């Protein structure tokens, strides 16, 4: 009798589905990228997902974030994601952390509990901290680089951080990882040069510690693609599906 994972089973097999169901991942960030990552992980049948974000949904999110609907404006992103995942598969164990990840809050998380760490946040200090912690504990980690002010969704690549180019955030992360002796970090990035964004004084200021000097422009399809690529890499790695990246 067909079930909701019948079509997935054709590609990953029953063993692959068992591996996903037995896995626990932690996702940092539920914005334009992370929302789509959470969606794809849930629809693939990941057994347990920890969601980390301290933000609430606001009207400026409606143009690009999966969790953002007029009915969800004002809700916390982690609770909106929890409800959505429960509607996709009530059997998935969802743990929410309404927290902004920085070195000051890093001790709230024990990475040894997870099979994969997924970074979809935009603060350099937070990204470096969680990558370092994942490396220290030997847990696989994937990190998303910049998606703002970009329009070519076909340009995204999966690569080691040391082999990235054309992305300002990746350049900073590459330098800082090298200084700290951090190697072998899988990232999703785009070499597309950013488009000049027009100014809009109505937009909220950037969060302290953000890699952005000003609020970037963003559209519906670019961060979505990056988020789905991130989820795809996690799913294939957990299922031990052969693949490669530059």
N, C-alpha and C positions, 0 to 999 in steps of 0.2 A: 504494500500500500504506500503510495507516494507520501512524503512528508515535506516539511519546509526546507529540508536540507538535501532533498533528492538530487537536485541539479548540481549542488556543490560536491556531492558524493561521486558524481561521474568524473570529476577532475581530481579530487583529492583522495578519493577512496575512503572506506570506512575507517581505516587506521588513521588517516589524516584528520578526519572528524573527531576521532577519539583524542588525538593529540591536542586539538584546539579546545575540546571540552575540558581537558585536564589542565589547561594553561590559565595562568593569572597574569594579566598585564596591567601596567599603570600608565595612564595617559595624562600628561601635563599640558593643560591648555585646551579650551573648548571654543575657540574662536572660529575664524573662517576655515582654517586648516583642521584643527582638532575635532570640530563637530562632524566633519565628513569621515575622519579617521574612526571616531567612535561608532558611527553608523555602519561602516564596512566591517569593523571587527564584530559588532553585534550580529549582523546578517550572516557572517561566516560561522557563527556559533562558538565564539570564545567563551570559555566557562565562567571566568570571573574578570571583571574590569574595575579598576580603581580610577576614579575621575578626580582630577585636581584643578580647581579654578576658583577664584574668589569673586569673580565678576558677576554682574547681573545683565540680563538682556535689555538693550536699549534700542530706540528706533533706528540709529545709524547702523545697526547690525543687520537690518532687514534685507539689505541689498546683496548679502553674500553668505550669511551664516545659516547653516541648516537648522539650528535650534531656534532661530529667530522668526517668530510669527507675531502678528498683532495680538494673538491670544496669549503669547508667552512673554511679551514685554513686561519688564519688572520682576520676572522670576530669576532666581539664581540659575546660572548655566548648568551647574552640576545637577540640580533637581530637575531641570527641563530634560537633560540628557538621561537621567535615571528613569523618568516616566516614559520617554521615547523607547529606550532599550527594553523596558518591561513590556511594552506593547509589541515589540518585535519578537522577543523571546522571554517569557516570564521566568524561565529556568536559569537565566544568566544572573550570577551574583554580582551586584553592583555596590561598590563602596564609594561614598562621596567624601571629598575633603575640600571644604570651602576655605581654601588657603592659597595665598600667593607664594609661589616657591622662590625662595632666595636663600643664601647661606644662613640667614637667621632662622629660617623655618625648616632647614634641611633635616634636622634631627628628628622631625616628626615622622620620617619615612625610613623604613627598614627595607632596603632594596633586595635583601636576600629572600624576601617573600615572593618575589616576582620572577616570571620567566622572560619578561621583556620590559624595557623602559622606553617610553615614547615621548619625545620632546617636541611640543608644538607651542612653546612660549616664545616671547620676543625680547626678553631681557638677557643681555650678554652674561651678566653675573649669575643669573639663574641657570642658563644653559650650561655654562662651564661647570657649575657646581654639580648639577645632576649627571652630566657626562662623567665627571671625575668620580662621583660616588658609584655610578654603574660600573665603571672600569675597575674600581677598587674591589667591588664585590663579585666581579666576573659575570655580570648580567648583560646580555646583549642590549644595545641602545641604538636608536635611530633618532636623528635630529633634523628638523626642518629649518632651512635657511630662509632668506627673505622672499616674500611673495608680493609685497606692496609695490605700487607704481609699475606693474607689469601687465602685459596684455596677451602674451603668447603662451598659452597653456600647453602647447606642444613642445616647449623648450626644456621642460623639467628633466633632470637626469638624476640617477642614483650613483653616488661615487664616494670614495674615501675623502674626508675633509681636505687632505693634503693635495688632492687633484682637482679642487674646485677653481673656478675662475669667473670673473665678470659679476660677482655678487658681493656687495659691500659687507653684508653681515657675514658671509662665508670668509671674506678676507680677514675680518677681525677675529673670528673664531679660529681660523687656521693659525694665525699668529699667536693667539693666546694658548691654544692647545699645544703648539710647538714649544712655547716658553715653559709650559708645565710638564712637558714630556709625555703628553697624552697622544697616543697613536691608535690607528685603526678605528676611526669613528665613521660609521656609515651615515651619510646625509642625503637629503633630497634638496636640490638646488636648481636654479635657473641661471644660465649665463647671459640671459637677455638684459640689455642695458635698460635701466629704468626710464620710464616716460616722465617728463616734467609734469608734476601735478599742479593744478590751479589752487590758489589759496581759498580757504573757507573759514572765517572766524567763528562760525557756529559750532565747529567740531570741538570735542573735548581735548584737553591738553594731554600730552603723552605721559604715561606712568613713569615715575622715577626709576632709573636704571634701564629704561628702554634703549634699544640700539638706534632708535629713530630720533632724528632731530626735529622732525615735524610730522604731522599726521599724514600718512601716505594715502594715495588713492587706491581703491581696490574694486574689483568687479565680481560678479557672481561665479565666474567659471575658473579663475586662476587659482585661488586658494583651495577650491574644491578638488581640483586635479592633484595638487600637492598632497592633500589629505588622503585621497584614495591611493596614491602611490605609496605613501607611508604605510597605510594599512596593508596593502598588498605585500610589501616587503616583510612585514611582521608575520603575516599569515603564512607566507611561503617558508620563512625561516623556521617557524614553529613546527610546520609540517615536514620540514627538511626536504622541501622541493628544490631540486637543483636549479641554480641560477647564478648570475655573476653581476658584478658592477665594476666600473672602471677603478 
